[in-house]
Structure formats: structure tokens, C-alpha cells
Amino acid sequence: MKENKENPVNIINGVSYSKENIAEFTVSYHIDFDKNIYGTAAEGQQSVRKVIVRKDKNSRWLVAGQLDGHGY
């Protein structure tokens, strides 16, 4: 997992966050299915971008979208 500090996002789902209340990460992982399973499109090296946000410094961190009920 690596935090993306270059070109950080600050607007998610139309909501603007100050830099201390938003963080973006890239999570990389490898999926290795049993050799007897065919047609697995998701096998191999994968990565996903995740953004966490909070309302203020006293709030819990949540995956972006949980604050307003929309997924990200």
C-alpha cells in the first residue's frame, strides 16, 4: 500500500475536503487462483485506488462515499 502524495485529490462526489481530512492510497496485490480454474479475468497483479475522508480532525476516517451514502 502506498499513499499518493503527488497530485492529491481534494474533491470527492462534489464535496471539497481540506488536505488534512482526505488521503488517497493505491493498494497493490496479486491474485493466484488454483491452476484448474479457467477463465478467471481477475487473476494476476491488481491495484485499486482508495480514498479515505473525515469531516474534521475529531471524526473517524471513512472510505470516501460513506459520509454521504454514495460509493466511491
BAVEX-188663 format. One record per residue: residue number from 1; x, z, y of N, C-alpha, C in turn; residue in one letter. Coordinates in pm, 1 decimal. Example, Ala and Ser with C-alpha at 12.3 -4.5 7.8 and 13.67 -1.06 7.14 Angstrom:
BEGIN
- i, n_x, n_z, n_y, ca_x, ca_z, ca_y, c_x, c_z, c_y, aa
- 1, 1319.0, 780.0, -569.0, 1230.0, 780.0, -450.0, 1320.0, 780.0, -330.0, A .
- 2, 1285.0, 708.0, -225.0, 1367.0, 714.0, -106.0, 1290.0, 787.0, 3.0, S .
REM end
This chain:
BEGIN
- i, n_x, n_z, n_y, ca_x, ca_z, ca_y, c_x, c_z, c_y, aa
- 1, 86.2, 0.0, -116.4, 0.0, 0.0, 0.0, 90.8, 0.0, 122.6, M .
- 2, 53.0, -82.0, 220.3, 132.7, -93.8, 342.1, 40.4, -92.8, 463.1, K .
- 3, 72.4, -8.6, 559.6, -7.0, -7.6, 682.7, 33.9, -125.6, 768.8, E .
- 4, -64.4, -197.7, 819.5, -40.4, -313.1, 906.3, -35.6, -265.4, 1050.9, N .
- 5, 85.2, -255.1, 1104.3, 100.7, -205.8, 1241.5, 119.4, -319.6, 1341.0, K .
- 6, 157.8, -437.4, 1291.5, 170.6, -553.5, 1379.0, 32.8, -616.7, 1393.7, E .
- 7, -3.2, -654.8, 1513.8, -133.3, -715.5, 1542.3, -249.0, -633.0, 1486.5, N .
- 8, -255.5, -504.8, 1518.1, -361.1, -420.6, 1462.2, -500.0, -460.5, 1512.7, P .
- 9, -598.2, -443.4, 1426.8, -736.3, -469.8, 1467.3, -786.0, -352.6, 1550.5, V .
- 10, -882.5, -375.2, 1635.9, -943.2, -263.5, 1708.4, -1093.9, -281.2, 1722.9, N .
- 11, -1147.4, -395.5, 1676.7, -1291.4, -417.9, 1678.7, -1338.1, -450.3, 1537.7, I .
- 12, -1431.3, -371.4, 1487.5, -1489.5, -392.4, 1355.2, -1640.8, -393.7, 1370.1, I .
- 13, -1704.2, -497.9, 1316.3, -1850.2, -511.6, 1322.8, -1903.2, -492.5, 1465.1, N .
- 14, -1828.7, -544.1, 1562.7, -1872.0, -537.6, 1701.2, -1847.9, -405.2, 1770.9, G .
- 15, -1785.9, -309.0, 1701.3, -1757.1, -178.2, 1760.0, -1608.1, -171.3, 1790.6, V .
- 16, -1573.0, -130.9, 1911.9, -1434.0, -118.6, 1953.4, -1385.4, 24.5, 1930.0, S .
- 17, -1265.2, 38.2, 1872.2, -1205.5, 169.2, 1843.5, -1072.4, 182.3, 1916.1, Y .
- 18, -1040.8, 301.9, 1962.1, -908.0, 326.5, 2018.0, -807.8, 329.6, 1902.6, S .
- 19, -680.6, 302.8, 1932.6, -581.8, 285.9, 1825.7, -560.6, 410.8, 1740.3, K .
- 20, -590.9, 529.6, 1792.6, -573.5, 649.9, 1710.1, -691.2, 673.1, 1615.8, E .
- 21, -795.9, 591.5, 1627.1, -914.4, 608.6, 1542.2, -939.5, 491.2, 1448.9, N .
- 22, -837.5, 406.9, 1429.9, -850.5, 294.1, 1338.1, -714.9, 267.0, 1273.2, I .
- 23, -716.6, 232.3, 1145.3, -594.0, 198.2, 1073.5, -625.9, 88.7, 973.1, A .
- 24, -534.4, -5.7, 958.9, -552.7, -118.2, 867.5, -442.3, -115.7, 762.3, E .
- 25, -479.6, -137.0, 636.8, -385.1, -135.4, 525.6, -403.3, -258.5, 439.1, F .
- 26, -295.1, -304.0, 378.5, -301.6, -405.2, 274.4, -261.1, -337.4, 144.7, T .
- 27, -348.6, -344.0, 47.5, -323.9, -283.8, -83.6, -297.2, -397.4, -181.4, V .
- 28, -181.4, -396.7, -246.5, -146.1, -499.2, -344.3, -138.4, -436.5, -482.4, S .
- 29, -186.3, -511.5, -581.7, -186.3, -462.6, -719.9, -187.3, -580.0, -814.9, Y .
- 30, -155.3, -554.0, -940.1, -150.3, -657.6, -1043.5, -253.6, -626.4, -1151.1, H .
- 31, -331.7, -727.3, -1188.1, -430.7, -712.7, -1295.2, -380.2, -791.3, -1415.2, I .
- 32, -370.0, -724.3, -1529.6, -321.9, -788.2, -1652.6, -422.7, -761.3, -1763.7, D .
- 33, -508.9, -859.4, -1788.2, -610.2, -844.7, -1891.4, -551.7, -869.5, -2028.7, F .
- 34, -622.0, -823.7, -2130.7, -588.0, -849.8, -2270.6, -572.8, -1001.0, -2289.6, D .
- 35, -472.4, -1043.0, -2362.9, -444.6, -1185.2, -2383.5, -559.4, -1259.0, -2453.1, K .
- 36, -651.4, -1188.9, -2520.5, -762.0, -1251.9, -2591.5, -881.2, -1282.2, -2501.0, N .
- 37, -876.2, -1243.6, -2376.3, -986.0, -1268.9, -2283.0, -951.9, -1394.9, -2203.6, I .
- 38, -1042.4, -1491.5, -2205.5, -1018.3, -1619.6, -2138.6, -1105.8, -1633.2, -2015.0, Y .
- 39, -1059.6, -1710.6, -1919.3, -1139.5, -1741.2, -1801.5, -1149.9, -1627.4, -1702.1, G .
- 40, -1050.8, -1542.2, -1695.3, -1053.5, -1429.5, -1600.7, -988.3, -1473.2, -1470.3, T .
- 41, -1071.4, -1511.5, -1374.7, -1020.3, -1563.3, -1247.9, -947.0, -1458.3, -1165.9, A .
- 42, -975.2, -1330.1, -1188.2, -916.5, -1224.8, -1106.1, -787.1, -1169.7, -1164.6, A .
- 43, -733.8, -1232.4, -1268.1, -610.5, -1182.6, -1328.4, -490.2, -1220.5, -1242.4, E .
- 44, -388.2, -1135.6, -1241.6, -265.5, -1163.0, -1167.2, -250.4, -1073.9, -1047.1, G .
- 45, -161.9, -1116.9, -956.8, -134.4, -1039.5, -835.7, -251.9, -1052.1, -738.5, Q .
- 46, -300.3, -940.4, -689.5, -413.1, -936.4, -596.4, -374.9, -851.3, -475.8, Q .
- 47, -438.1, -877.6, -364.7, -422.1, -789.5, -249.4, -553.3, -787.9, -173.4, S .
- 48, -579.9, -676.5, -109.9, -703.1, -659.0, -34.9, -670.9, -586.1, 94.7, V .
- 49, -739.1, -623.7, 200.8, -721.2, -560.8, 331.8, -830.1, -456.6, 349.0, R .
- 50, -792.5, -336.7, 387.4, -887.5, -228.8, 410.5, -863.7, -169.4, 548.4, K .
- 51, -971.7, -142.5, 617.8, -965.2, -81.6, 749.5, -1040.1, 50.1, 743.0, V .
- 52, -977.8, 156.8, 792.2, -1045.6, 286.3, 799.1, -1063.7, 322.4, 946.0, I .
- 53, -1174.5, 389.0, 974.0, -1207.6, 424.7, 1112.0, -1265.0, 565.7, 1116.5, V .
- 54, -1265.3, 622.5, 1234.9, -1332.1, 750.1, 1259.1, -1386.7, 748.4, 1400.7, R .
- 55, -1487.5, 828.9, 1426.0, -1548.7, 832.6, 1558.1, -1455.5, 895.6, 1661.4, K .
- 56, -1384.9, 1003.6, 1621.7, -1290.2, 1071.3, 1709.7, -1194.3, 1151.3, 1623.9, D .
- 57, -1100.8, 1222.2, 1686.9, -997.1, 1292.8, 1610.6, -1051.5, 1407.3, 1525.3, K .
- 58, -1172.7, 1450.2, 1549.2, -1233.0, 1557.8, 1469.9, -1322.1, 1505.4, 1357.8, N .
- 59, -1334.7, 1373.8, 1347.0, -1419.7, 1312.7, 1244.8, -1339.0, 1276.8, 1120.6, S .
- 60, -1411.3, 1259.4, 1008.9, -1346.4, 1214.9, 884.8, -1317.7, 1065.2, 892.6, R .
- 61, -1212.5, 1024.3, 822.9, -1181.5, 882.3, 810.4, -1276.1, 821.2, 708.0, W .
- 62, -1329.3, 703.4, 739.4, -1418.1, 630.5, 650.4, -1374.9, 484.5, 643.4, L .
- 63, -1405.7, 419.8, 532.3, -1381.4, 276.4, 523.1, -1469.9, 210.1, 627.3, V .
- 64, -1414.0, 118.6, 704.1, -1488.7, 52.8, 812.2, -1621.6, 0.7, 761.0, A .
- 65, -1727.5, 26.0, 836.9, -1861.5, -16.0, 799.1, -1947.3, 99.5, 755.0, G .
- 66, -1888.3, 208.2, 706.2, -1967.2, 322.8, 660.7, -2030.5, 398.7, 776.6, Q .
- 67, -1971.4, 388.0, 894.2, -2028.1, 458.3, 1009.1, -2162.3, 399.3, 1050.9, L .
- 68, -2174.1, 266.6, 1040.4, -2296.4, 200.6, 1086.0, -2379.4, 142.9, 972.5, D .
- 69, -2341.3, 171.0, 847.9, -2418.2, 124.6, 732.6, -2390.5, -18.0, 691.5, G .
- 70, -2291.5, -82.0, 752.7, -2255.9, -218.8, 715.9, -2122.4, -218.4, 644.0, H .
- 71, -2111.3, -297.5, 542.1, -1985.3, -306.9, 468.8, -1882.7, -386.7, 546.4, G .
- 72, -1759.1, -369.4, 512.4, -1653.3, -448.7, 573.5, -1560.7, -497.6, 465.1, Y .
REM end
